[in-house]
Each structure stands twice: as structure tokens, then as C-alpha cells.
Amino acid sequence: MSTDRIGHWIAGKINVNGGDTGPVFNPATGEQTGCVEFATAAEVDSAVEAAKAAFPEWRAMSLARRAELFFRIREVFLANREEIARLVTAEHGKTFADAFAEVGRGVEVIEYCCGIPDHLKGEYAEQVSTGVDVHSVRQPLGVCAGITPFNFPAMVPMWMWAPALACGNTFVLKPSEKDPSAPMLMAELLREAGVPDGVFNVVHGDRVAVDTLLGHPDVAAVSFVGSTPVARHVYEQATVRGKRCQALGGAKNHMIVLPDADIGMAADAAVSAAYGSAGERCMAVSVVVAVGGVGDALVEAIRQRIAKLTVGDGADQVDMGPLITGEHRARVAGYVRKAPGEGATIVVDGRVATPDGDGYFLAPSLLDHVKPGMKAYDDEIFGPVLSVTRTDTYEEAVRLVNDNPYGNGTAIFTRDGGVARRFQWDAQAGMVGINVPIPVPAAQFSFGGWKNSLFGDTHMYGREGIRFYTRGKVITSRWPDPATSRVDLGFPETR
């Protein structure tokens, strides 16, 4: 068992307190590779204080210099992309190719932030009233905090800290304690790029660290990604204290396949979106809705593709790696075990095709004839289990999407442009794919769901991210003209 300790990153230095820790495992082997420090409330206070102290100078940096710095950040992260990805694979378990792509999608947000001088432009109108001009600006909030999940230990933090820092805020990150090494490497890379000490800080831990951030009077805004119950808690605790908050929760993403769709293309998409990263994605397709008579052919096409997938250590040349913990593997396998008792059919049982060893592996599973009311349908499984449900009409399929309490993403596969356009109008979800199974928006747009998939008013990164990490100010000005000066107690009119 390794005794390597992963400390906090506060004011540009690694902080190891020698107190409580949590184990860090390699999910592919089940071996403990290290232990991560759990922050006390005092250590969280130290990180917030470091961020607060760094804020005035960081905010005062010109937009031109900050943009130049972000170009350097981009280059440093691209130069170290493979190293970040290896750490993700070692502690999360996803394949190296998947981890490499994750880092790339995070860097896209850094690239977007290189244009911060344009993103922060305000508006100006002269002579709105006689001798009066008005202009608007957007200014940073101060110290911001991010609480991120285990499934994207590199990308999701970049979605938060990149726009926060670009807008002139300082940041405290509380990553998942299950895979903390990638965030620590990012802290070192930011310092290498030239980010001043204290601007970016990392604290590890459990609920103590989270609740301290939520209650801290010097934290102005909180970004969160995780399960819906925790997202609701974070949003309620942050907003009741007057903080700005965006809290992204769970998902149950449906992919509708119409009778006119290309079955091979739809099956490729369903397998890719359901089993990539072992299904541990908030945008994973977990339910395929087969409309009309397409069900049998689609299920068989998916089954054939599953049979060709390889499962193993993500560091090797495989299609899918392990789940994050043994406990989570057991929970996910439980949905497969219980499915027949609720009336579903097990087409492919991933419990019987796992690699040897102590890794947390569960091969892809496929369930058919799944219906609302069954656990496999209602719950967010967050693992390599794909459910197929069947409807007679497009209208029934859309009703399933819209009746679901989650509204993260959804997709439709069809050759009919008219139906596709209707679907993007009808679907009650924040992200919609037309023949695209995982419609994660490009960096210049914004990521976020509806209903129980998002608590808060703004989505993540893109234009909405810039607005979340800034607040507006409007300045009305008139330069002295003694000839027009007079006492007037009436409400000012624009004339």
C-alpha cells in the first residue's frame, strides 16, 4: 500500500497537514496508489484568504495582459496534455484516448477565454438625455469556488476556473477526492504559465470542505457538478447566503430512433454514447427509445457491436475501462440483476464478461423492454447499462423525454428534417442532438440542462459562463454645465 500523500495547493505551495486522508485507487487493479489530504475548515479558510489577498492585483491586470497570459496557459496545457490524461486514466480508469479527448475539450474553453477582451466589452450610448451619456461594464465578483466530480477531473475544473480567472476572479477548487492528481498538476501548470500565487488554489476533502466553502463569507460564487440531491443542497446553501450559484445535477438522457433512421449509424451512436467512459458521463445515453417497428433490428445491431468491445485497463489498448470504485460497480450491477424481476429482458449481461483481477470492471450490459416505473429506467445508473424502451409513435417518445424529471441532454436519429426541427422545438432539455448522441456544446456556446439537471439560471462556460463570473454595472455621466444646473426634486426623465 502506498503512503504517498496528495496535499492541498494554497498560495502557490503544496500544503500537507498530516491529518485525515482518503485513499486513492487505481480502479483497473484495485490497488491503493496514494492518499489525499482532507482539508479542515481552517485550511479552507487559508485557501480563501490566499485567493482574497490575490484578488486586487489580479483584477487590476489589464485585459491585454490577461489575454496574453491565457495564450501561455493554452500552450502549457497542450504541451502537458498527455501527462494530464495519464493521471486521469490512472485514478479514474477511463481509457487514455478518452482522457486525452477530455483534456482537449477543457483546453477549448481556455482557448475561448483567450478572447476575454472581446467577451467583456460593454455598451455605450451618448446623449441618452441632454448632456448625459450611459455605458455599461462587467466586473469580477471576487473569490469563486468550484466543486467538481470524479468523472471529469480535468475538463470540468477547466470549465469553471478558466472563465472565472479570465474575468478577473480568483479561485478555490475542491475536486473529487477519488482522482485528485490531475487538478494538482493543473495548479502547477498554471503557476508555470505565470498565474500569480493565490489566484488559483486547490483544497481536497469531503463534506467539511464543501460546507466551509458554501458558508464562507468571502466566497462570492459557487459552481458545482455532481448528483442532483447534492446539487440541490449546494444551490440552497449557497443562495441562502447570498452567493451566486450554478449547480449541475444528474441526468437520464434519451436517444430517440425513428423508423427512417439508419440503423447502423444509430447503433454505433448508442454504443459509443452509452459505454464510453464506462457510462460515467452526465451526457451518456442511458435510454434508447425505439419508435415503431425499429426495435428488434436496433437491439440486434447494438448487441452485435457490444460483442466486439474490449474491456480492461484504460492504459492499454481497450475500448472501455473500469468503474471508479468497487462499491459503485456493485451498485450498477444491481440494476442488471434486478431488471428481469421488474419485467425487463437482459440481452447482454455485463456481469459475466469482466476481466480477471481485482479491478472494478463491469462489461457493457443491454436491457430491453424497459419501461417507466422500473428502477433501471427511473434511476441515474451512471454505469455501462443501456436500456431500450419501445413506443409506437414519435409523440409517445417525446412524452417520455419531457415527463422525465431530468433534462440534461437528448437526441433523435432520423433522416426527416421536418421531424428533426420539430424535435428541437418539442424537447424539454438543455442540450439537443440531431443525429448527434452526445450534444456537448462547443466552447463558444454553453453547457447546461433543464429541470432537475440544473439549479440556477446560467449554464457553464461560453457566454453564460462569462456572465456568471461577472456582474453588470451601468454608469450614467454628465459633465458640469453651470448654465443648465438647477434644483429639481422630480424623478429624472430622459429628455
Number of C-alpha atoms within 10 A of each C-alpha: 9 12 11 12 18 23 24 29 25 25 22 20 15 16 17 15 15 10 9 12 20 17 19 26 23 23 27 27 18 18 15 16 17 19 22 24 24 25 28 19 16 11 19 27 17 16 26 31 19 23 29 20 17 22 22 14 11 22 20 10 12 12 19 13 11 24 19 13 18 26 17 18 25 19 16 16 22 15 11 14 18 17 14 24 24 21 21 30 26 24 24 30 34 34 29 25 18 20 27 20 16 20 24 18 20 21 24 18 24 25 20 21 28 25 18 20 16 10 17 18 11 13 11 13 12 13 13 13 14 11 14 15 16 16 14 15 15 19 17 23 21 25 29 30 29 27 24 23 19 21 24 26 28 32 22 24 24 23 25 26 25 25 28 29 25 28 29 27 30 30 31 28 27 27 28 21 24 23 27 29 24 23 26 22 17 21 24 16 16 22 17 13 18 12 21 15 19 26 28 31 28 29 31 29 23 18 10 15 21 22 16 18 28 26 15 17 13 17 26 22 26 27 27 27 25 21 18 20 11 16 24 21 14 25 23 17 16 25 16 11 13 13 21 21 27 27 31 31 26 28 31 25 28 29 32 31 28 27 19 13 17 15 21 14 12 25 23 15 19 26 24 19 23 30 26 22 26 27 25 22 21 24 24 32 31 32 26 28 26 25 21 15 14 19 23 11 14 22 20 13 18 22 18 13 15 21 11 9 14 17 22 25 26 26 16 13 14 16 22 28 32 33 29 27 21 16 11 15 20 15 14 21 21 14 20 25 12 15 20 15 10 13 13 20 17 19 16 22 17 19 18 10 16 17 17 9 10 12 25 25 32 27 27 28 25 23 24 23 16 26 20 13 10 16 16 25 22 15 15 18 23 25 29 30 27 28 26 24 22 22 20 13 14 18 12 14 23 21 13 17 25 18 11 19 15 25 28 28 31 33 27 27 24 20 15 11 10 9 15 18 11 10 21 17 10 14 20 23 22 20 23 26 19 20 21 17 28 25 18 17 15 14 21 16 16 21 23 26 27 22 18 21 28 27 24 19 13 21 24 26 31 22 18 19 23 25 22 25 30 22 12 11 11 13 10 12 13 12 8 9 8 7 6 8 8 7 5 7 6 6 6 8 6 9 9
